[in-house]
């Protein structure tokens, strides 16, 4: 395993940046953009599309820079998740004859195929952290299934706004409503988001032991959670995103949970209410948000829990990450790609409720090879590296399907080798019998990644971790 880490360290610490781009010939040739033509945005307003374009009518651009600008404008439009396909291209105008030294006039054509924006579909989900925990540790029990309905209405008014409504039952009961509008000002920089949620559980994880969640089930309600929040968003340029959010949270657990784990809300409490203020920053310059192959992502989030003295939770949390994605060939259709990313968390002060501490093992914050474990603690660091080979990438048209939003079927597959490292600093390791906290965690393996319809990503992984444990895991993610 250490050999794998040496190999990945050499690739990611000293990337072959010289291979990324062919040396450009020096040229003084320029083009003049006479017009930008939009086609295919039936619902989406023109100004939402033009907001993503760096190229505008009247711009003079060096000929050697034009292909790169067209490519990034196309990627930005793809990342709005408003369209199934986008093509941004240039062509000479009818009056392309110019005097020597004058820019060549061109037109920019943006051709889009919009998505089906109203998705109302049944929910069938698992209550566990991932499919693998349900499959291996929870006996594949259908008692742990969440079912219900979800309404996801994108581009409600043609302004890339979004309305989400969720009603879930089964393992839990949850009702959620979200409305988000990215731009409310004429300059298209400032936006708003509102969300409200109510959830109840009759079975919850009240503690961890040996780095596994321990659940308790009862016929009575064991936990109630509710919150209401509002956020102000800000987008500077194309790639800089800011969020400032205020949220009020009210939680309650049954006396049984407080007796089983008095530190759940600390000091045997059964109620927890607080107001939180959060600021988030994201620099996102990736070619594809669902499965990036090139670009950079930098994020930082700072959250203050407990703005007032009578709040039950007082905590300060900082989470930051940085990731880079790049091709290993200068060829336009190269097959090799690499990525490397780091992520870290810090929570202060040291003593906090168990319910509000999270380490590694949740969402995407996993050292691959430890999918079946959670490592709780106040601080963590994570380093993830991948080397990908593109097996194929294609877009098929299903001629017999007449609904245009569904008859375009993209499909791509990648063979990926990976090596991860992580560390969780925890003051509660002994209290909860953790065997993995305060230790270096290493994991490596290979996976087959399939990227398809509506940003659906399926991953089949074979792994080995630092404890010598081998595993075969499946994960699925979807951007909705």
N, C-alpha and C positions, 0 to 999 in steps of 0.2 A: 504493500500500500504506500509506503514512503517513496518508492520509486515513481509512482503516479504523481505524488505531490511535488516532487522535484521537477518532473516534466511540465506539469501545469504552471509551476512557479516561473519557469523559464519562459513559457509562452506568454503569460499574462503580465509579468513584471517587465519583460523586455519585448513588447509586441513588435512585429515586423512592419512598422508603420511605413517603411520604404516601399513595401509591396502594395500598399493600399491604393495608391493613385499613380497612374502613369504620368511621367513628366510631360507637362503641357508645353506645347510649342509657343514661343513668344509671337504674339500677333496683335496688330493694332486695328484689325477689322472689327466693326461694330454693327449692331442692328438697332433700328428704331421701331419700337412697338407702336403701331398705328391704332390697334384695336384689340380688345379682349372679348372673345365671343363665348357665351355660356349656352350650353345645350343640355337638356335632360333634367334640370332642376325644376320639376313641376310644382312641388310644394315649397321647397326651400327658397327663401328670398335671395335675390342676387347679392345683396349686401353681406349675407352670411358667407357666401362663397368667396366674394372678393376680399373679405376679411382675412382669409387664409393665404391669399396670393401675395407674394413679394413683387411679382411683375405687374406693372400697371401700364395703361395707355400713356404714351409720351416718354417712357423710359428709354434711355440709350444704354445698351448692354454690350460688353465685349463678346464677340462671337464664341470665344473659347469658354466663357462663363455661362452661356445660355443653357447648355444641356443640364448642368448641375442645378441651376435655378428651376428649370422645368421639373426636374425629378423631385426636388424637395417640396415644391408647391403641390405636386401630385400626392406626395406622402402626407402632407398636412391635411389635405382634403380627405384622404382615406381615414385618417385618424379622428375625424369628426364623428365617425360611425353613422353618418347620414346616407352613405352610398355603398352599393355593392361593388361597383367598379368606377374608376376615375381614370381618364386619360387627359394629360396636358401636353400639347404639342404646338409647334410653331410652323408657319408656312409663309412663303414670300407672297406679297400682295401683287395685284395686277400691275401696279405702277412701280415695279421693283427696279426699273432702270434708273440708276442714280449716277451722278457725276463722281469721278474718282475722288476718293477720300471721304465721301458722304456716307452716312449709315445706310444700310440696306433696310428698307421698310418691310416689316413682317406683321402678321397677325397671330395672336395666341388663341388656340381653340381648346376650350375646357369642355369635355364631353363626360357626362355623369349618368349613372343609372341608379335611381333612388331605391332605398330599401322599402320594405313594407313596414310602416311606422307603428301601426297599432297591433301589438301582440297581446292577446288574451289567451292564457294557456293554463292548464292544470299544473300544480306544484307536486312533485314527488321527490323528496329529498331525504337525506339521512341526518339524524341529529348529531352524529359523531363528527369529530374534527375532519376526518377524511374517509374515503371509501375503505382504505386499508384497515383502519381501526375497527370499523364496523365488520369487515370481513373476517379478520383474524382474532380480534379480542372480544367482540360483542356477540359472537355466535350467529351472526347474520340474522339477527332478530328483527322481524317486521314490526315489533312493538316499538322500535326506535325510528320509525318512519314518520316523516312530516309530509302531510298532504294538504291541499287547498287550491287556491287560485291566485293568479297574479295578472295584473294589468300593467303593461309597460307601453306607454304612449309617448313616442318620441316625436319631436318636431311638431308639437301641438299647433302652434301658430305660424310655422314656417321659420321661426327664429332659433331653431336648435334647442328649444325648451323641451322639458321632459316631465311627465307626470307618471308616478309609480304608485300603485295600490296593491297591497298584499294582505291576504287573509289565509292563515295557516292553522292547521289543527293536527291532532295526533299526539306525538311525543310532547308537543307544546301547543299553546295557543298564542298566536301573534297577529297583530293588526298594525300595519305600517302604511303611512302616506308620505310621499315626497313630491315636492314641486321645485324644479330648478330652471332658472332662465339665465343663460350665460351673459347676456348683455341687456341692460336697461337704459343705457345712455347712448347718445348719438355717436360718440367716438368708439363704441363697441369695446369697452374695456371693463366696465363694472357690471356685476351680476348679483343675483340673489338666489338663495336656497332656503326652503322651509321643510321641516320634517317633524313628524310626531309618531310615537310608537307606544304600544301597550302589549305586554307579554306575560303569560303565566306558565308555570311548570309544576307538574306533579312528580317529576324525577329530575334531580340535578346532581352535578358533581360537586360535592361539598368539601373535598380535600383531594390531595394526591398522595400516593404511597408507592415507593420504588419506581418513581417516575411514570406512574400510570394514574389516570383519573379514577377516583372511587365515587360511585353513584349511590344514591338512596332514593327509593321510590315509596310513594304513599298515595292513598286515595284522597287525601286533603291537599290543598294547594301548598306547595313548599316554597315557592318564590314568585313574587310579582315585580315586574320592572316596567317603568314608564318614563318617557322623556319627551320634551318638546324643545326644538331648537331652531335657530335662524343663523344664516351665514351670509357674509358679504364677500364676494369674490372679485378679484382684480386680475386682469391679464395685460401685461406689459409686453409690447412687441408680439412676436409669434410664440415664444418658447417659455416665457416667465409667467408663472401662475401663483397668486397669493390668495389665501383664505383666512378670514377672521370670523370665528364662530362663537356664539353664546348658547349654552344649553342648560336646562334645568332637569335634574334627574331625581327620581324618587323610587327607592327599592325597599322591599320587605321580604323577610324569610320567616318560616314557621319556627316556633320554639324548638322543635326537634332538631333542626339544622344548627341552631345556636348552641344546643347542648353537645351535638356531635363534634362541632368545630367552633369553639368560642371565638377563634380569631377570624371567622368568616367576615364579619364586619367589625371585629375587635371587641374585646371586653364583654362578650356574650350578647351584643346588641342584635335586635331583630329588625331594626329600621335604619335606613340610610338615605339621607337627602342632601343634595348639594347643588351648587351652580358652578359650571366650569367655563373657562375662557380658553380658546385654542387659536393658535396661529400656525398656518402651514404655508410652506413655500415649495414649489416644484419647478425645476428646469427640465423640460421634456422635449428633447430633440431626437426622437426615435423614428425610424421609418415605419414601424407598425407597433401599436401599443399592445396588441395581443401576443405577438411573437416577434420581437425586434431582432433584426440581423445587423443593423448599423445604427450608430447614434449614441447619445448620452442621456442619462437620467440622473438627476440630483434632487433629493428631497430632504426637507427638514420640518419637523413638527414639534411645537412646544405647547404643553397643556398645563394649565393651572386649575387644579380641582379644589373647590372650597374658597369662594371669593369672600364669604362673610364668616364672622366668628362663630355663628351658631350652626354652620354646616358640619355634617358628620364626617366628612372626608377632607383632609388637607394634604395635598400631594402635588409634586411638580415632576413632570415627565418630559423627557426630551428623546426624540427618535430621529435619527439621520441616516441617510443612505446615499450611495453613489455607485453607478454602474455604467460600464462602457461596452458597446457592441461594435464589432468591426469585421469586415471581410479580410481574408488572408490572401486574396489574389487581386491583382489590378484588372483582371478581365471583367467585362460587364456581366458575364454569366458564369462567374466562378462558383464553385460548389462548397468551399470551405469558409466557415465563419467561427469567430471566437467571442466570448464574453467573460467579463469579470466584474464582480460587484461586492461591495461591503455594506454592512448595516449594523447599527449599534443603538442601544437603548440605555438610558440612565433614569432611575426613579429615586426621588428624595422625599422625605427622610427615609431612614432605614426601616423603621417599623410601620407597616402598612397593612390594611385588611387583606386577607388571603384572596378575596374576590377581585381585588384590584391589582394583583401582581401577575405579570405574565412574562415568561421567558421565551425559550425556543420550543417549537412544536405546534404553534398555532398559525393558521393561514399559510402564507408562503415563507414564514420565518422558521425554516426547517433545515437542518443539516441532513442532506439526502443520505439515506441509510438508517435514519432514526425516525422514520415516519410513525412508528408505533409508540413513541415516547413523547412526553412533555417534560420539560425541565424548567421549573418555576424559579424565579429569582428577580432581584431588583435591577440588575444590569446584564447585558449580554453583548457579544460581538459575533458577527457572522460574515464569513467570506465564501462566496460561491463562484465557481468557475466552470465554463462549459466550452467544449470544442465540438462544432457541428459540421456534418456533411449532408448537403442537400441531395437526397435521392431523386426527387422529382418535384416539379411545381407546375401545375396546369390549371386552366380554367375551362370547364366544359359547359356547353350550351345544351339544355334539355329541350329539344324542339317540341316534344309532345305536351310539355307543360306550358300553358298559355299565360299564366300569371307571371309577368316579367320580373317581379321582385323575387321570384323563387326559381326561375329557370336558368340562372347562372350559378354554376356549382364549382367553386374553387377547391382545389385539393393539393396539399403539399406534404411531404414527409421528410424527416431529418433523422439521421443516426447521430446520437449525441453521446460523447464521453464527458464525464464531469468529476470534479473533486472539490469537496467542501470542507471547511473547518469552522468550528464554533466554540464559544465558551460562555457559560452562564455563571455570574457571581451572585451567590445566594446566601442570605443569613438564616434561611429557614430549612436548609438542606437536611440537617440532623433531625429537626422536628418532624419532617415529612418523609424521612428515610430515603432521601434521594441518593442514588448511586452515580449520577451523571453530572450533577451540579459541581461547580468549582473544579472541573476537569476539562482538558482539551478534548474536543470531539472531532473525529475525522471520519469522512465518508466518501466513497467513490463508487463508480459504476458506469453503466451504459444505459441508454434509453432510446426508444423509438417514439418520436414526436410526430403526431398527425395534426395538421392545421387545416380546417375546412370551413364549412358554411357558417356565416354570421360570427366569425371569430371564435369558433369552437376549437379547443385544443385538447387532444387526448394524449396521455403520456404513459408508456409501458416501460418500467424501469427494473433493471437487475442491479442490486447494490451489495456492498459489503462495508461495514462500519468498523470503527476503531476497536470494538470489542470482538471482532471476528465474526459477527453475526451476518449471515447472508439473507437476502430477502428479494421477493419479486412483488412490485407494487404497481398499482394503476391509479392515475389521477386524471381528473377531467376539470377543465375550467372554461368558463364562457363569459365573454364581455357582453353585458346586457344593460 
